[in-house]
Each structure stands twice: as C-alpha cells, then as structure tokens.
Amino acid sequence: MALAKIIDGTQIARDLRARVVADVAAFRRSTGIVPGLATLLVGEDPASEVYVRNKRKAATEAGMADLHHHLDVGIGQSAIAELIAELAADDAVSGILLQLPLPKGLDSASLIDLIPPVKDVDGLTTLSAGLLARGAQGLRPCTPTGVMALIDSTGIDLDGATAVVVGRSELVGGPASRLLLERNATVTVAHSHTRDLEGVTSLADVLVVAAGVPGLIGANHIKPGAVVIDVGIHRTDHGLIGDVRFDEVLERAGWITPVPGGVGPMTIAMLLANTLAAARMQAGIPAPEAR
Ligand code: NAD
C-alpha cells in the first residue's frame, strides 16, 4: 500500500495567517479599529514565556495591537481578577488570553470565567464551552479548530464518517469531539478507561489523538486509509514526538500529521483568527462566509 500523505500543518497555518493579515488590514480600513490581543502571563514559567512571546509576535505580525501584561508570581487571585475586569471593559482589547498553567495557589477556572465570551479567544470559558455544546455561535478553542482545518485540508467528507477522538480533556479532546459532531460525523470518544482502544480506533475514518501519551497509537490501531491527526507533543532527547508512532502509521493511514509541523502551528493561527472574529463581533460585523 502507498504511504500516507503528510498533512503539512506548517503550510496550512502559514496560508491561514496570510488570510488573517489581509482580513485584519481590510477590517482596519473599513472600521478604523485595530484588533488588540491582551496576553496575561503570571510568574516565570519558561515554557509559558516562550508560548506567550510567540503569540504576541504573531499578533503584531498580523497587524494587531500587542497588549501584554506580565504579572508577578506573588500577585493574588483578586488582583488578577481586577485586571481581567479592566480588560473586559476596555474597548481597545478585542481578545483576552490568560496563559495556563497558572502558578500554584491560583484558581484558573474562576479567573477564566471572568473573561466575557466575546473576548474569549482561547474559547475556554464555561459560557463558550456551553455555546459549543449547544452548537451555537461563539469563539471555539484554538487547538481543536486547528484540528478541524487540518482534517478539512484532506478533502474528506465528514458527514456520516466515523470519527474517533482519543482523549476527553476540556482543552482538546472534548471540544474536538463536539466540533466533529457539529459536522455530522459519527463520533466516539475514547479515554483512559476505554477497554479496547485498538478495537475502537481501528473503526475510525478520522482519528484524532490527544491522549498525552508518547507513541500510544501504532499501526494496529489504524483503519487502512484513515485520516490521523496527532495532537500530542512530547519533548525527548531525540526531539519532539507525538502520541502516534509516525513511521508505523505512515504505512497504513491515508493521511497523517507530523510532529512537529502538524497541529502545533495551527494553534497560533487559530488564535489570530479568533482575535479578529472577536473584534468583528464587538464591532457588530457578521463573520464573512467561509472560504
Ligand atoms: P490531558 O492530560 O488533559 O488529557 C488527556 C486525555 O487523554 C484524557 O481525557 C485521558 O482520559 C486520555 N488518555 C490518557 N491516557 C490514555 C490512554 N492510555 N488511552 C486512552 N486515552 C487516554 O491532555 P490535553 O491537554 O488534552 O493534551 C493532550 C496532548 O496534546 C498532550 O500531549 C499535549 O501536550 C498536547 N497538546 C498539544 C497542543 C498543540 O498545540 N499541538 C495543544 C494542547 C495540547
């Protein structure tokens, strides 16, 4: 059998970002509004610092205002809550992103829920999750929407297809399963209690793996010709690897995302798209037709 085709997340993200740049420029011309992304980083976590720096750089490159706040690790819950309330009321702020994880002792769920749904560019508030569960319009979490764009790039018809998501986290697996259901796929969610993982995944026309377990999925888990999206990221001495054993699955799947260069680059691209969508909603401009 032929090897799987590689889904080039780097290129797809680059194309999406170029579209966002053009759309931001058009939005600025027609409204005079500069979309602004407020990033909040608490403490000195090195990985979070890198993620936030990349998001800020991407926002600036897209023609948005970079409205960053770096808060001291000792700052209390109520001071962060006050800042979020200020940003929520500030017209210059289109989107608010609270970088997770927060230092110990802070309750991230209650802080995230202070972000108004129209500024929730990470799509993680209870209200945004509720809108997604209902299939109502709202801002959706960036990694799962990136996953959907990668699936769509293969041209597969999701309507009626069998989709399996491995993982049910609030950040990735849960919302990915709802987005697939919204597109009329027949969705099964597997998780750490699933008894026969191989039996479940090998039925999938589309398999999204977000378990956070390096190399969990091998060739035996794959239906021949399936679309396989690997969300996992693990740092090893030999570089980044995913939840899928790439070399093995390459020989059985129809399409596969690499790690790195698959889902990773899509997350920032979708954050930019969400920030522009947020600015549009706040200006009362309907979203353009999908292209
Ligand atoms: P999580 O730990 O919150 O959730 C993992 C899920 O996988 C859980 O629902 C759990 O039940 C399930 N699971 C764990 N072990 C399993 C097993 N053996 N069999 C079946 N299911 C199992 O993780 P998360 O936040 O959803 O992230 C998942 C992975 O995706 C991680 O590797 C993370 O680093 C990566 N990630 C990547 C991006 C990106 O931008 N590429 C973004 C977010 C997360």
Boltz pocket constraint, residues with backbone or C-beta under 6 A from the ligand:
constraints:
  - pocket:
      binder: B
      contacts: [[A, 143], [A, 166], [A, 167], [A, 168], [A, 169], [A, 170], [A, 171], [A, 172], [A, 173], [A, 190], [A, 191], [A, 192], [A, 193], [A, 194], [A, 197], [A, 209], [A, 210], [A, 211], [A, 212], [A, 213], [A, 216], [A, 230], [A, 231], [A, 232], [A, 233], [A, 234], [A, 263], [A, 264], [A, 267]]
      max_distance: 6.0
